[in-house]
Amino acid sequence: MKAVITLLTDFGTADYFVGAVKGAILSVNPQAVIVDLTHEIPPQDVAAGAFTLLAAYKTFPAETIHVGVVDPGVGSTRRAIIVRANKQFFVGPDNGLFTYIYDREPAHKVFHVTARKCFRPDPSSTFHGRDIFAPVAAALSNGVKPREFGPRINEAVRLRVSLEPEVLKNGDVRARIIHIDRFGNCVTNITRDLVKPNATLLINRKTIHEFRNFYGEDSSDSPFAIWGSAGFLEISVKGGSAAKTLNVSTGATILLKPQKSTKGTKS
């Protein structure tokens, strides 16, 4: 049966890991169409994996199966799960990797994978991507229903921070950086509905008042705000890294002010 199965991991491409996962899928469903989302998630960075899934999943057709393997707890008692959301499936560890899918798709359902008959024989305690998640995804692609893998659960593990920013009583919005891409662009959790004309951003004691439509719109090398392709407001620097310029990292707090502010140092 033809089905789209995506792979997102922190395995990199220097070792045999990715190839072995694909082999385990194709052994169960030789007709599967396998798409590499990325294998360059920083090692054990569950939050980075969560953002990447969020940014990509809606571009895929219904019934796509997303396998996510960013799994610092491999071999421990953490659960293997299947998530049904947006008419798609997500397979991976119950460690918060699917938090942003839960936030965006409140009608999701989560199933605890307990059906060992679907695993590869003698699963390795260090390679659940190959021995558990890959064959489970392949079985899904062959038409096995989520409930056949194990019971539905109500309390899946989530990342400690929500995708939604906090709207303060004075109208300001306390947001944060949820991802920094390879160019140093700082992706915030600010969406268009929160930004008003003449808004400013305050981050690390610096005020950003310029909003651009594209990266090269101005010759200035000062940090500016721009709407990124994932639908969130990003902070960028032309030809450089905003993260380095502002000396910030993932999780840093950003204050969105509805009117131009005179506080902080203009960048």
C-alpha positions in Angstrom: 0.0 0.0 0.0 1.4 3.4 -1.0 1.6 5.8 1.9 3.7 8.9 2.8 5.9 8.4 5.9 8.1 11.3 7.0 11.2 11.0 9.2 12.5 13.6 11.6 15.5 12.7 13.8 18.6 14.0 15.4 20.6 11.1 13.9 22.6 13.1 11.3 23.6 11.3 8.2 27.2 10.1 8.9 26.0 6.8 10.5 23.8 3.9 9.4 20.9 5.0 11.6 18.7 6.7 9.0 19.2 4.0 6.4 18.3 1.3 9.0 15.1 3.1 9.9 14.1 3.2 6.2 15.0 -0.4 5.8 12.7 -1.4 8.8 9.8 0.5 7.2 10.3 -1.0 3.7 10.5 -4.5 5.2 6.9 -4.1 6.3 5.6 -1.9 3.5 7.9 -1.9 0.4 5.6 0.6 -1.3 5.9 3.3 1.3 7.0 6.7 0.1 9.6 7.9 2.6 10.3 11.7 3.0 13.2 13.0 5.0 12.0 16.1 6.9 15.4 16.5 8.5 18.0 14.4 10.4 19.8 17.5 11.6 17.9 18.3 14.8 20.5 19.2 17.4 21.2 16.1 19.5 18.5 15.4 22.1 16.8 18.8 21.4 13.2 17.8 21.8 11.9 21.4 21.5 13.7 21.9 18.2 12.1 18.8 16.9 8.7 19.9 18.1 9.0 23.2 16.2 10.1 21.5 13.0 7.2 19.2 13.0 4.9 22.1 13.7 6.3 24.1 10.7 6.1 21.2 8.3 3.1 18.9 9.0 0.4 20.9 7.3 2.1 20.8 4.0 1.5 17.0 3.8 -1.6 15.2 2.6 -4.1 13.5 4.8 -3.1 10.1 6.2 0.6 11.0 6.2 2.5 9.3 9.0 5.2 11.4 10.7 7.9 9.5 12.6 9.7 11.7 15.1 12.8 10.3 16.8 14.4 12.8 19.2 14.6 10.5 22.1 16.9 11.2 25.1 14.9 8.6 27.1 15.3 5.7 24.7 15.3 2.4 26.6 13.7 3.9 29.7 10.1 3.6 30.8 8.9 6.5 28.6 6.0 5.4 26.4 5.9 4.9 22.7 2.8 6.7 21.3 0.7 7.3 18.2 -1.0 10.6 17.8 -4.0 11.1 15.5 -4.4 14.8 14.5 -5.4 16.8 11.5 -6.2 13.5 9.7 -2.5 12.5 10.0 -0.5 10.3 12.3 2.5 11.0 14.5 4.7 8.2 15.9 7.4 8.6 18.4 8.4 8.9 22.1 6.1 10.4 24.7 8.6 13.1 25.7 7.0 16.3 24.5 8.0 16.0 20.9 4.4 16.4 19.8 3.5 19.3 22.2 2.9 21.9 19.5 0.8 19.4 17.5 -1.4 19.0 20.6 -1.6 22.8 21.0 -2.6 23.4 17.3 -4.9 20.4 17.0 -7.0 20.2 20.2 -9.1 17.4 18.8 -6.1 15.1 18.7 -6.1 11.5 20.1 -3.1 9.7 21.7 -2.6 6.0 21.9 0.0 4.1 24.0 1.8 1.6 21.8 1.9 -1.7 23.7 1.4 -4.3 20.8 4.9 -5.9 20.8 3.9 -8.1 17.9 4.3 -5.0 15.7 7.9 -4.4 16.8 11.0 -5.9 15.2 12.2 -9.1 17.0 14.3 -8.4 20.1 14.1 -4.6 20.0 17.4 -2.9 20.9 17.2 -0.7 24.1 19.2 2.0 22.2 17.5 2.0 18.8 13.7 2.3 19.1 13.6 4.4 16.0 14.4 1.2 13.9 12.9 -1.5 16.1 9.6 0.1 17.4 8.7 3.4 15.7 9.6 2.4 12.1 7.6 -0.9 12.1 4.7 0.7 13.9 4.6 3.5 11.3 4.8 0.9 8.5 2.0 -1.1 10.0 -0.1 2.1 10.1 0.6 2.6 6.5 -0.7 -0.9 5.7 -4.0 0.0 7.3 -3.7 -1.1 10.9 -5.8 1.2 13.2 -4.3 3.1 16.1 -6.5 1.4 18.7 -5.0 -2.0 17.6 -1.6 -0.9 18.9 -2.7 -0.1 22.4 -5.1 1.9 24.6 -6.0 5.6 24.2 -4.4 7.8 26.9 -5.4 11.3 28.0 -2.2 12.7 29.7 0.6 12.8 27.1 3.9 14.4 28.1 4.2 18.0 27.1 7.1 20.5 27.0 7.0 22.8 30.0 6.2 25.9 28.0 3.1 26.5 25.9 3.1 27.6 22.3 0.8 30.5 23.2 2.3 33.8 24.4 0.9 35.6 27.4 -1.2 38.7 27.0 -0.6 41.0 29.9 -3.2 43.3 31.6 -1.7 46.4 30.0 -2.0 44.9 26.5 1.6 44.0 26.2 2.4 40.4 25.1 5.1 38.4 26.8 6.4 36.0 24.2 9.6 33.9 23.7 11.9 32.6 21.1 10.8 29.1 20.2 13.5 28.3 17.6 16.7 29.6 16.1 17.4 28.4 12.5 20.7 27.8 10.9 20.9 31.4 9.7 20.5 32.8 13.2 16.9 34.0 12.6 15.0 34.0 15.9 11.5 32.5 15.5 9.1 33.8 18.1 5.7 32.4 19.1 4.0 35.7 18.1 1.2 35.3 15.5 -0.3 38.0 13.2 -3.4 38.5 15.3 -1.3 39.8 18.2 0.6 42.5 16.2 -0.9 46.0 15.8 0.4 48.9 13.7 3.3 50.8 15.3 4.1 47.8 17.5 7.7 47.3 18.9 9.6 44.4 20.3 11.8 44.6 23.4 14.4 41.8 23.7 17.5 41.7 25.9 17.2 45.5 26.6 17.1 46.4 22.9 14.1 47.8 21.1 13.2 46.6 17.6 10.8 48.9 15.8 11.4 48.0 12.1 9.1 45.4 10.3 10.2 44.3 6.8 8.5 42.4 4.1 11.6 40.6 2.9 15.1 40.1 4.1 16.9 42.5 1.7 14.4 45.3 1.8 16.8 47.7 3.4 20.6 48.0 3.5 20.7 48.4 7.3 22.3 45.7 9.3 20.2 46.4 12.4 17.8 43.7 13.7 14.3 43.8 12.2 11.1 41.8 12.5 9.7 39.8 9.6 6.9 37.2 9.1 8.5 33.8 8.6 7.2 31.0 6.5 6.0 29.0 9.5 3.5 31.8 10.3 5.4 33.3 13.3 7.2 36.6 13.7 10.9 36.3 13.3 13.8 38.6 14.3 16.5 38.7 11.6 19.7 40.6 10.6 20.6 41.1 7.0 23.6 39.0 6.2 24.1 37.9 9.8 22.8 36.1 12.8 20.2 37.9 14.9 20.8 35.4 17.7 24.4 36.4 17.9 23.7 40.1 17.4 21.2 40.1 20.2 23.1 37.5 22.4 19.9 35.4 22.8 19.1 31.7 22.7 16.0 29.6 22.5 13.6 30.4 25.3 14.6 34.0 25.6 11.7 36.4 26.6 10.4 39.0 24.1 8.0 41.8 25.0 5.6 42.9 22.2 4.4 46.4 22.9 1.4 47.7 21.0 2.9 51.2 20.6 6.3 52.5 19.9 8.5 52.4 23.0 11.2 54.8 24.1 12.6 52.3 26.5 15.7 50.2 25.8 18.4 50.8 23.3 17.6 51.1 19.7 19.4 48.4 17.7 
